[in-house]
Amino acid sequence: MPLRVAILHHGVSAADCAADQDVVIQAGVVEDACRKLGHETLRWACPDRPDSLPGFLADFQPDVAFQLVEKVFGSDKYASAVTSILTELGIPFTGSGSAALDLSNDKVLAKLVLQAAGLPTPRWVYLLSDAPPETKAAWLLAAKELPKFILKPLGEHSSVGMDDSSVWSGTSAAELLEEIKRRSTQSGKLYFAEEFIDGREFNLSLLAGPSGSQVLPPAEIDFSKFPKDKPKIVNYAAKWDEKTFEFQNTPRKFDFAASDQPLLQKLSRLAVRCWEVFGLRGYVRVDFRVDEHGQPWILEINTNPCLSPDAGYAAALKQAGISMEQAIERILEDAFRGRGDTRPACPPLREHSQELSESNQKQAREPRAATLRFEPQDTDRAGIRRIVDSTGLFRPPEVDIAVELVEARLAKGAASGYEFAFAEENGQVLGYACFGHNTMTVASYDLYWICVDKNLHGRGVGRQLLEAAESRIKELGGQRLYIETSTRPDYVATRAFYLRCGYTLEAELAAYYAPGDGKAIFVKSI
């Protein structure tokens, strides 16, 4: 179906650096792909303040916004201002949401999230305040030998502010802290120091699909032509200045020896985990360094990476056999999947610590254990009423209907046409699913209800119930399961759940239940 696509990007001028100006090329790539797909497009260049965005959207009335804005109020760290406006106005948009942008655009905050989630990232030093050095870099002061560091601007991307001098060697922690302060004062931007991993560099690109993220072929930066004494880094010149040695001698390679396959698989798993932890969407690139022992280290999470034809993301798409039009279509499709699952899924951060205990991390990730049964009991009447009512989504007559279905099964058994799956713990019902054969079909089933106690949402009980229902339907000879739900905004998380479980949105019927309350129909072959 043709769409009206608003292409949003930050405004640029001739005085801006090449990294900032490149967004115009990306907007052209998106516009060309959208038009080939039959969509109508209109561009909007964000000035320093995004105040004019609501008026532009009101005039154009887009179905979706392709979000390329990286700089608001003169800084990358405020890019989420645009996605926040889009969210408030209820306009679907491509790429990651505000929470993921805020986390990934602050490199130290991103590293805190990675470490809290148990993901490997190089150690770092950041001057949070005028506190004594021992509170800023206790691990550094305890080190017997000072490692090399790379100094980076806190909120800049595209290697802005980085050259060979960014790789720093010194003899004391005090000297390093002074260098961080000097660079921050000189540039007017906050810097931090990251332990330099002097090894191989990899880029892992990911693209959204119907059931999650697809990892595109991994790329490695080839530093083989660098002199021995030259830091092996992709600095600003390597990305943006075609005349430089760095630009001409940092090619990407996609061919790997068989011995590299275990490492590449590990990198892919870590990239997918980053997608999950940060609640990423659309298209993403995760950058790694791998040390001499083969240990990967996550450097950065790049939300909405560059889509220019000569950039790494386009190269990864080409290696995967995916055209830019196909990629743009998938990114647009992902914008309509709802954003109930975009809140970062990492464990909570401790205010004064960079570590979480193994037991805390395990507890935060572990799904709720539940026992399944498929036959209802008399006590389930009260349990179902409590669970359905707890969601806050159903009117009292609808709650009564949910109870009536289990009463019909108790009275008539299998002849009622209603099948059930219950998840319980210590005799307490945590959630349930009700489903049955559509007797007008040969092998199609309908899911009538699936509800989990509101206090247990996000703990895996709903997925466990849905999978149990699918298995039972398959045993009964069913081949397809249909699910109907509301298109109301308060059902966004519900619709996102079905998409994550592998269901396809087959159709939407406007105003089906009531004005402004349509029906969404999902289906899955089982």
KOLKETI-638054 format. One record per residue (C-alpha): chain; x, y, z; residue in three letters. Coordinates in steps of 0.001 Angstrom, whole numbers. Example, Ala and Ser with C-alpha at 12.3 -4.5 7.8 and 13.67 -1.06 7.14 Angstrom:
(A (12300 -4500 7800) ALA)
(A (13670 -1060 7140) SER)
//
This chain:
(A (0 0 0) MET)
(A (1465 3407 -937) PRO)
(A (2487 5519 2055) LEU)
(A (3047 9192 2719) ARG)
(A (6588 9264 4116) VAL)
(A (7991 12332 5857) ALA)
(A (11800 12241 5586) ILE)
(A (13220 14120 8567) LEU)
(A (16864 15178 8758) HIS)
(A (18852 17909 10480) HIS)
(A (19580 21088 8544) GLY)
(A (23094 21627 7214) VAL)
(A (25140 24493 5822) SER)
(A (28322 24820 3791) ALA)
(A (30209 25515 7023) ALA)
(A (29258 22167 8562) ASP)
(A (31699 19251 8629) CYS)
(A (31444 16375 6173) ALA)
(A (29933 14101 8838) ALA)
(A (27009 16499 9342) ASP)
(A (26503 17205 5639) GLN)
(A (26329 13503 4796) ASP)
(A (22735 13368 6087) VAL)
(A (21564 15085 2886) VAL)
(A (22966 12161 873) ILE)
(A (21188 9723 3185) GLN)
(A (17897 11593 2772) ALA)
(A (18316 11273 -995) GLY)
(A (18931 7520 -700) VAL)
(A (15775 7101 1393) VAL)
(A (13724 9306 -908) GLU)
(A (14842 7413 -4010) ASP)
(A (14050 4041 -2405) ALA)
(A (10637 5209 -1176) CYS)
(A (9647 6481 -4610) ARG)
(A (10719 3223 -6234) LYS)
(A (8466 1485 -3711) LEU)
(A (5581 3704 -4797) GLY)
(A (5488 5950 -1710) HIS)
(A (4936 9705 -1639) GLU)
(A (7701 11630 174) THR)
(A (8381 15092 1525) LEU)
(A (11545 16237 3270) ARG)
(A (11835 18382 6389) TRP)
(A (15194 19827 7489) ALA)
(A (15316 20356 11248) CYS)
(A (16644 23781 12243) PRO)
(A (18515 24241 15502) ASP)
(A (15203 23898 17358) ARG)
(A (12502 21406 16264) PRO)
(A (9625 23812 17010) ASP)
(A (8325 23763 13431) SER)
(A (8021 19955 13255) LEU)
(A (4396 19683 14514) PRO)
(A (3246 22252 11927) GLY)
(A (5029 20424 9108) PHE)
(A (3464 17120 10147) LEU)
(A (6 18685 10427) ALA)
(A (306 20051 6885) ASP)
(A (1744 16910 5248) PHE)
(A (-235 14332 7268) GLN)
(A (2322 11503 6845) PRO)
(A (1608 7846 7492) ASP)
(A (5146 7423 8826) VAL)
(A (8301 9458 9416) ALA)
(A (11725 8288 8280) PHE)
(A (13839 9674 11115) GLN)
(A (17364 10825 10151) LEU)
(A (17754 13783 12535) VAL)
(A (20994 13412 14503) GLU)
(A (21587 16959 15731) LYS)
(A (19167 19151 17709) VAL)
(A (20111 22284 19675) PHE)
(A (23561 21883 18097) GLY)
(A (24273 18489 19678) SER)
(A (23820 14770 18977) ASP)
(A (22697 14160 22545) LYS)
(A (19347 15911 21966) TYR)
(A (18308 13851 18927) ALA)
(A (15565 12234 20988) SER)
(A (13699 15572 21003) ALA)
(A (12405 14710 17519) VAL)
(A (11381 11143 18370) THR)
(A (9667 12429 21516) SER)
(A (7568 14817 19416) ILE)
(A (6664 12010 17016) LEU)
(A (5711 9757 19918) THR)
(A (3551 12445 21495) GLU)
(A (1756 13030 18179) LEU)
(A (1251 9282 17630) GLY)
(A (3133 9217 14322) ILE)
(A (5030 5978 13571) PRO)
(A (8726 6561 12881) PHE)
(A (11690 4518 11767) THR)
(A (14628 3480 13861) GLY)
(A (15096 3392 17590) SER)
(A (12969 5259 20098) GLY)
(A (13844 8061 22489) SER)
(A (15101 5852 25330) ALA)
(A (17505 3943 23071) ALA)
(A (18735 7173 21470) LEU)
(A (19398 8789 24840) ASP)
(A (21337 5759 26043) LEU)
(A (23412 5158 22919) SER)
(A (24206 8836 22273) ASN)
(A (25876 9147 25677) ASP)
(A (28868 6841 25368) LYS)
(A (29517 6497 29090) VAL)
(A (25852 5852 29867) LEU)
(A (25835 3237 27093) ALA)
(A (28855 1556 28673) LYS)
(A (27125 1508 32052) LEU)
(A (24142 -234 30442) VAL)
(A (26402 -2743 28685) LEU)
(A (28256 -3555 31876) GLN)
(A (25058 -3814 33910) ALA)
(A (23737 -6302 31357) ALA)
(A (26885 -8409 31636) GLY)
(A (28187 -7474 28175) LEU)
(A (31921 -6898 27605) PRO)
(A (33011 -3286 27091) THR)
(A (36461 -1767 27689) PRO)
(A (37082 -85 31041) ARG)
(A (36842 3692 31124) TRP)
(A (37504 6858 33104) VAL)
(A (35084 9782 33142) TYR)
(A (35271 13017 35154) LEU)
(A (31794 13176 36615) LEU)
(A (32602 15968 39078) SER)
(A (35381 17491 41139) ASP)
(A (35447 14399 43317) ALA)
(A (38858 13006 44320) PRO)
(A (40638 10893 41658) PRO)
(A (40234 7703 43687) GLU)
(A (36432 7892 43289) THR)
(A (36711 8441 39535) LYS)
(A (39124 5686 38604) ALA)
(A (39647 3338 41532) ALA)
(A (40420 416 39208) TRP)
(A (43027 2544 37429) LEU)
(A (44784 3579 40628) LEU)
(A (44979 -76 41636) ALA)
(A (46530 -1141 38313) ALA)
(A (50168 -2182 38461) LYS)
(A (50797 -942 34923) GLU)
(A (48969 1871 33132) LEU)
(A (47332 637 29881) PRO)
(A (46942 2671 26719) LYS)
(A (43791 4743 26410) PHE)
(A (41792 6285 23609) ILE)
(A (40204 9645 24413) LEU)
(A (36764 10281 22920) LYS)
(A (34153 13043 23014) PRO)
(A (31264 11874 25158) LEU)
(A (28372 12681 22801) GLY)
(A (29895 12764 19316) GLU)
(A (29601 10109 16632) HIS)
(A (31151 9520 13189) SER)
(A (34621 9717 14838) SER)
(A (34296 13481 15238) VAL)
(A (37191 14831 17316) GLY)
(A (39380 11756 16864) MET)
(A (42864 11576 15311) ASP)
(A (46074 9670 16018) ASP)
(A (46718 11760 19133) SER)
(A (43509 10324 20616) SER)
(A (45453 7166 21505) VAL)
(A (47259 8185 24671) TRP)
(A (50034 6683 26771) SER)
(A (51117 8012 30132) GLY)
(A (52678 7061 33419) THR)
(A (50114 8014 36053) SER)
(A (46382 8231 36700) ALA)
(A (46727 11907 37619) ALA)
(A (48286 12586 34221) GLU)
(A (45398 10853 32448) LEU)
(A (42784 12779 34430) LEU)
(A (44546 16020 33573) GLU)
(A (44546 15094 29859) GLU)
(A (40813 14398 29919) ILE)
(A (40225 17765 31567) LYS)
(A (42519 19536 29071) ARG)
(A (40762 18133 26019) ARG)
(A (37327 18880 27451) SER)
(A (38292 22488 28199) THR)
(A (40013 23004 24850) GLN)
(A (37134 21629 22748) SER)
(A (34213 22759 24902) GLY)
(A (32939 19162 24838) LYS)
(A (33153 16522 27536) LEU)
(A (35746 13810 26944) TYR)
(A (36304 10452 28577) PHE)
(A (39079 7862 28327) ALA)
(A (38518 4260 27289) GLU)
(A (41076 1487 27624) GLU)
(A (42516 1016 24134) PHE)
(A (42096 -2486 22729) ILE)
(A (44981 -2832 20303) ASP)
(A (43498 -5556 18101) GLY)
(A (41054 -6275 15301) ARG)
(A (38012 -4079 14607) GLU)
(A (34620 -5405 13461) PHE)
(A (31304 -3830 12474) ASN)
(A (28107 -5892 12916) LEU)
(A (25072 -4444 11126) SER)
(A (21512 -5483 12021) LEU)
(A (18221 -5043 10163) LEU)
(A (14724 -5442 11606) ALA)
(A (12554 -8310 10413) GLY)
(A (9112 -9705 11269) PRO)
(A (10412 -11751 14201) SER)
(A (13349 -9672 15418) GLY)
(A (16729 -8558 14161) SER)
(A (18733 -10062 11297) GLN)
(A (22508 -9890 11602) VAL)
(A (24057 -8928 8269) LEU)
(A (27456 -10299 7176) PRO)
(A (30184 -9104 9595) PRO)
(A (32806 -6653 8317) ALA)
(A (36377 -6225 9530) GLU)
(A (38457 -3089 9082) ILE)
(A (41738 -3978 7367) ASP)
(A (44668 -2135 8985) PHE)
(A (47335 -4272 7264) SER)
(A (48884 -1281 5421) LYS)
(A (49287 827 8539) PHE)
(A (52889 1407 9698) PRO)
(A (53792 -395 12908) LYS)
(A (53892 2795 14957) ASP)
(A (50577 4201 13649) LYS)
(A (47498 3668 15865) PRO)
(A (45097 1224 14242) LYS)
(A (41892 3231 14618) ILE)
(A (39156 4504 12297) VAL)
(A (39513 8205 12998) ASN)
(A (37685 11151 11446) TYR)
(A (39997 11279 8419) ALA)
(A (39452 7565 7721) ALA)
(A (35711 8155 7431) LYS)
(A (35452 11558 5777) TRP)
(A (38635 12789 4044) ASP)
(A (39181 10922 774) GLU)
(A (42672 12380 253) LYS)
(A (44151 10965 3434) THR)
(A (46197 7839 4040) PHE)
(A (43639 6686 6609) GLU)
(A (40701 6904 4202) PHE)
(A (42542 5028 1459) GLN)
(A (43919 2287 3717) ASN)
(A (41022 1208 5940) THR)
(A (38979 -994 3598) PRO)
(A (36306 -3347 4887) ARG)
(A (36613 -7047 4284) LYS)
(A (33853 -9650 4424) PHE)
(A (35889 -12775 3634) ASP)
(A (37092 -14748 6648) PHE)
(A (39007 -17917 7296) ALA)
(A (37177 -20931 8642) ALA)
(A (39062 -20478 11922) SER)
(A (37295 -17121 12407) ASP)
(A (33799 -18601 12343) GLN)
(A (33473 -19201 16124) PRO)
(A (34509 -15592 16743) LEU)
(A (32055 -14260 14147) LEU)
(A (29246 -16283 15716) GLN)
(A (30102 -14850 19114) LYS)
(A (30094 -11312 17711) LEU)
(A (26695 -11947 16134) SER)
(A (25251 -13179 19435) ARG)
(A (26604 -10126 21251) LEU)
(A (25168 -7792 18602) ALA)
(A (21716 -9356 18968) VAL)
(A (21984 -9058 22734) ARG)
(A (22742 -5335 22325) CYS)
(A (19594 -5034 20187) TRP)
(A (17584 -6623 22981) GLU)
(A (19153 -4770 25906) VAL)
(A (18870 -1302 24376) PHE)
(A (15446 -1901 22853) GLY)
(A (16744 -1115 19350) LEU)
(A (14640 -836 16211) ARG)
(A (14927 -569 12446) GLY)
(A (18623 -667 11600) TYR)
(A (21701 -621 13811) VAL)
(A (25462 -1125 13747) ARG)
(A (27486 -2428 16700) VAL)
(A (31248 -1795 16698) ASP)
(A (33708 -4205 18325) PHE)
(A (37396 -4573 19004) ARG)
(A (38861 -8046 19568) VAL)
(A (42018 -8348 21672) ASP)
(A (45002 -10637 21182) GLU)
(A (43299 -13372 23202) HIS)
(A (40231 -13393 20938) GLY)
(A (38019 -11610 23488) GLN)
(A (35451 -9260 21873) PRO)
(A (34814 -5829 23405) TRP)
(A (31789 -3706 22505) ILE)
(A (32802 -132 21677) LEU)
(A (29600 1573 20561) GLU)
(A (25951 1086 19644) ILE)
(A (25152 3071 16498) ASN)
(A (21423 3676 16169) THR)
(A (20319 4751 12679) ASN)
(A (23800 4279 11107) PRO)
(A (24772 6034 7885) CYS)
(A (22804 4879 4808) LEU)
(A (25056 6534 2208) SER)
(A (26052 4230 -684) PRO)
(A (29733 4162 341) ASP)
(A (29081 3539 4051) ALA)
(A (29482 313 5969) GLY)
(A (25782 -409 6357) TYR)
(A (25158 -312 2600) ALA)
(A (28175 -2600 2095) ALA)
(A (26757 -5121 4587) ALA)
(A (23379 -5050 2834) LEU)
(A (25081 -5759 -481) LYS)
(A (26939 -8712 1024) GLN)
(A (23623 -10046 2325) ALA)
(A (21987 -9728 -1103) GLY)
(A (19507 -7146 188) ILE)
(A (18847 -4120 -1999) SER)
(A (18493 -677 -471) MET)
(A (14825 -655 -1515) GLU)
(A (14241 -3928 326) GLN)
(A (16023 -2604 3404) ALA)
(A (14048 655 3421) ILE)
(A (10826 -1331 3058) GLU)
(A (11708 -3473 6083) ARG)
(A (12682 -416 8125) ILE)
(A (9347 1213 7268) LEU)
(A (7447 -1967 8138) GLU)
(A (9195 -2071 11514) ASP)
(A (7947 1447 12268) ALA)
(A (4381 95 12363) PHE)
(A (5084 -2743 14803) ARG)
(A (4341 -659 17868) GLY)
(A (6776 535 20494) ARG)
(A (5651 -1308 23584) GLY)
(A (8911 -3267 23630) ASP)
(A (11411 -422 23286) THR)
(A (12209 273 26926) ARG)
(A (15780 -930 27595) PRO)
(A (15726 -4374 29163) ALA)
(A (18939 -4108 31170) CYS)
(A (19098 -4657 34933) PRO)
(A (18884 -1495 37077) PRO)
(A (22114 489 37455) LEU)
(A (23722 1058 40808) ARG)
(A (24486 4717 41390) GLU)
(A (28067 4351 42589) HIS)
(A (29156 1063 41002) SER)
(A (30080 -166 37537) GLN)
(A (29324 -3779 38406) GLU)
(A (26352 -5938 39327) LEU)
(A (26753 -9231 41093) SER)
(A (26224 -12399 39081) GLU)
(A (23219 -13287 41204) SER)
(A (21561 -9904 40589) ASN)
(A (22167 -10124 36837) GLN)
(A (20769 -13654 36705) LYS)
(A (17692 -12688 38696) GLN)
(A (16998 -9680 36452) ALA)
(A (17160 -11745 33260) ARG)
(A (15504 -14932 34466) GLU)
(A (11910 -15563 33287) PRO)
(A (9232 -16565 35768) ARG)
(A (9095 -20354 36155) ALA)
(A (5592 -21734 35642) ALA)
(A (3924 -25146 35571) THR)
(A (1496 -25783 32726) LEU)
(A (-1785 -27671 32812) ARG)
(A (-4509 -27990 30206) PHE)
(A (-7619 -28964 32163) GLU)
(A (-9586 -26260 34038) PRO)
(A (-10586 -26574 37672) GLN)
(A (-13488 -25110 39639) ASP)
(A (-11150 -22618 41295) THR)
(A (-10178 -21209 37889) ASP)
(A (-13352 -19119 37736) ARG)
(A (-12019 -16773 40407) ALA)
(A (-8472 -16907 39030) GLY)
(A (-9536 -15949 35519) ILE)
(A (-11715 -13120 36786) ARG)
(A (-8828 -11754 38857) ARG)
(A (-6303 -11959 36007) ILE)
(A (-8497 -10491 33271) VAL)
(A (-9663 -7700 35563) ASP)
(A (-6049 -6877 36568) SER)
(A (-5097 -5881 33008) THR)
(A (-7428 -2874 33061) GLY)
(A (-8234 -3426 29377) LEU)
(A (-11668 -5052 29589) PHE)
(A (-15135 -3862 30552) ARG)
(A (-17074 -5840 33228) PRO)
(A (-19247 -7639 30609) PRO)
(A (-16103 -8795 28820) GLU)
(A (-14661 -10126 32084) VAL)
(A (-17908 -12047 32595) ASP)
(A (-17554 -13612 29128) ILE)
(A (-14033 -14816 29956) ALA)
(A (-15388 -16594 33043) VAL)
(A (-18333 -18048 31079) GLU)
(A (-15955 -19800 28668) LEU)
(A (-14217 -21723 31431) VAL)
(A (-17632 -22564 32919) GLU)
(A (-18687 -23984 29551) ALA)
(A (-15574 -26149 29436) ARG)
(A (-16192 -27369 33002) LEU)
(A (-19799 -28261 32136) ALA)
(A (-19357 -29849 28700) LYS)
(A (-15711 -30849 28486) GLY)
(A (-14117 -30986 25026) ALA)
(A (-17571 -30803 23424) ALA)
(A (-17681 -27128 24436) SER)
(A (-15088 -26382 21746) GLY)
(A (-12920 -24467 24225) TYR)
(A (-9366 -25544 25006) GLU)
(A (-7290 -24040 27829) PHE)
(A (-3708 -23698 28974) ALA)
(A (-2946 -22496 32504) PHE)
(A (405 -21313 33887) ALA)
(A (617 -21658 37645) GLU)
(A (3093 -21521 40481) GLU)
(A (2502 -23077 43889) ASN)
(A (-1182 -23490 43022) GLY)
(A (-1558 -19817 42034) GLN)
(A (-2678 -19137 38436) VAL)
(A (-282 -16673 36797) LEU)
(A (-2018 -16530 33422) GLY)
(A (-4091 -18524 30969) TYR)
(A (-4951 -18960 27288) ALA)
(A (-8249 -20044 25774) CYS)
(A (-8448 -21249 22169) PHE)
(A (-10539 -23454 19919) GLY)
(A (-11085 -24907 16471) HIS)
(A (-12959 -22689 14023) ASN)
(A (-15547 -25277 12939) THR)
(A (-16122 -23454 9652) MET)
(A (-12582 -24398 8618) THR)
(A (-10552 -27576 8170) VAL)
(A (-7561 -26779 10389) ALA)
(A (-7707 -23158 11575) SER)
(A (-7867 -22250 15269) TYR)
(A (-8749 -19020 17047) ASP)
(A (-7120 -17659 20195) LEU)
(A (-9985 -16280 22258) TYR)
(A (-8102 -15102 25335) TRP)
(A (-4542 -14865 26592) ILE)
(A (-4044 -12990 29846) CYS)
(A (-1232 -12763 32392) VAL)
(A (-1380 -11166 35823) ASP)
(A (-419 -7539 35285) LYS)
(A (2359 -7729 37888) ASN)
(A (4098 -10451 35857) LEU)
(A (4164 -8799 32441) HIS)
(A (7560 -9051 30770) GLY)
(A (8579 -12210 32641) ARG)
(A (7942 -14682 29815) GLY)
(A (4672 -16176 31087) VAL)
(A (2668 -14946 28092) GLY)
(A (5134 -16428 25605) ARG)
(A (5125 -19725 27517) GLN)
(A (1329 -19857 27335) LEU)
(A (1212 -18983 23647) LEU)
(A (3782 -21635 22803) GLU)
(A (1837 -24167 24858) ALA)
(A (-1344 -23307 22962) ALA)
(A (478 -23678 19641) GLU)
(A (1826 -27106 20652) SER)
(A (-1621 -28282 21770) ARG)
(A (-3232 -27035 18546) ILE)
(A (-610 -28871 16512) LYS)
(A (-1394 -32075 18456) GLU)
(A (-5072 -31589 17588) LEU)
(A (-4284 -31288 13871) GLY)
(A (-4434 -27513 13635) GLY)
(A (-2295 -25723 11056) GLN)
(A (-2935 -21999 11553) ARG)
(A (-3692 -19891 14614) LEU)
(A (-5587 -16597 14266) TYR)
(A (-5568 -13869 16904) ILE)
(A (-7807 -10807 16995) GLU)
(A (-7066 -7763 19125) THR)
(A (-7773 -4054 19293) SER)
(A (-5947 -1331 17364) THR)
(A (-6342 1101 20280) ARG)
(A (-3125 2786 21556) PRO)
(A (-3391 991 24910) ASP)
(A (-3002 -2313 23016) TYR)
(A (371 -1350 21488) VAL)
(A (2279 -3676 23817) ALA)
(A (-151 -6514 23027) THR)
(A (329 -6142 19279) ARG)
(A (4101 -5900 19695) ALA)
(A (4023 -9137 21734) PHE)
(A (2329 -11058 18910) TYR)
(A (4833 -9719 16379) LEU)
(A (7750 -10778 18602) ARG)
(A (6218 -14258 18826) CYS)
(A (6336 -14668 15045) GLY)
(A (2791 -13640 14091) TYR)
(A (2020 -11637 10963) THR)
(A (-457 -8777 10922) LEU)
(A (-2878 -10080 8294) GLU)
(A (-5508 -7318 8307) ALA)
(A (-6914 -4304 10154) GLU)
(A (-10619 -3410 10224) LEU)
(A (-11238 222 11133) ALA)
(A (-13847 1094 13804) ALA)
(A (-14756 -2593 14194) TYR)
(A (-15430 -2605 17933) TYR)
(A (-16328 1071 18229) ALA)
(A (-15401 4411 16617) PRO)
(A (-11639 4705 17004) GLY)
(A (-11356 1058 18070) ASP)
(A (-10498 -1212 15149) GLY)
(A (-9671 -4895 14926) LYS)
(A (-6160 -6207 14166) ALA)
(A (-5953 -9808 12905) ILE)
(A (-2711 -11751 13357) PHE)
(A (-1917 -15212 11998) VAL)
(A (819 -17825 12272) LYS)
(A (1301 -21193 10598) SER)
(A (2091 -23865 13193) ILE)
//
